[in-house]
């Protein structure tokens, strides 16, 4: 699995776990919705670490915990 796909899947899993839409994640993280959608749709393959850090804050998770998921063992 590619890293970008693993990151997308992790965001999806956390959003579902916390019962948040991507719009709500955007609002909570202060990351523009279009930025999230562009990455999540695959239109861009990269995401800035600062943006991911903000998304993690919006999801109430530490960045280190984001990457500690077993999903990243497949990368």
C-alpha positions in Angstrom: 0.0 0.0 0.0 1.3 3.5 -0.8 1.7 5.9 2.0 -0.8 8.4 0.6 -3.4 5.6 0.5 -2.7 4.6 4.0 -3.1 8.2 5.2 -6.4 8.5 3.4 -7.7 5.3 4.9 -6.6 6.3 8.4 -8.4 9.6 8.0 -11.5 7.8 6.9 -11.3 5.3 9.7 -10.8 8.0 12.4 -13.7 10.1 10.9 -16.0 7.1 11.0 -14.9 6.1 14.5 -15.6 9.6 15.8 -18.8 9.9 13.6 -17.5 13.0 11.8 -18.0 14.0 8.2 -15.0 15.4 6.3 -16.8 18.8 6.4 -16.8 18.5 10.2 -13.2 17.5 10.3 -12.4 20.5 8.1 -14.3 22.8 10.5 -12.6 21.3 13.6 -9.1 21.3 12.2 -9.4 24.7 10.4 -8.1 23.0 7.3 -10.0 24.2 4.2 -12.6 21.6 3.1 -11.3 21.8 -0.5 -7.8 20.9 0.7 -9.1 17.8 2.5 -11.3 16.8 -0.5 -8.5 17.3 -3.0 -6.3 14.9 -1.0 -9.0 12.4 -0.1 -10.2 12.1 -3.7 -6.7 11.4 -4.9 -6.4 14.5 -7.1 -3.2 15.2 -5.2 -1.0 12.4 -3.9 0.7 14.4 -1.1 -0.3 16.2 2.0 1.9 18.6 4.0 2.8 17.3 7.5 1.5 20.6 8.9 -1.8 20.0 7.3 -1.9 16.4 8.6 -1.0 17.7 12.1 -4.0 20.1 11.9 -6.3 17.3 10.8 -5.1 15.2 13.7 -5.9 18.1 16.1 -9.4 18.2 14.6 -9.7 14.5 15.2 -8.5 14.8 18.8 -5.5 12.5 18.1 -1.8 13.1 18.4 0.3 12.8 15.2 2.3 10.0 16.7 -0.9 8.1 17.4 -2.1 8.7 13.8 1.0 6.8 12.5 1.0 4.1 15.2 -1.9 2.3 13.5 -1.2 -1.2 12.1 -2.3 0.2 8.7 1.1 1.7 8.3 2.9 -1.6 8.6 1.7 -2.4 5.1 3.4 0.7 3.6 
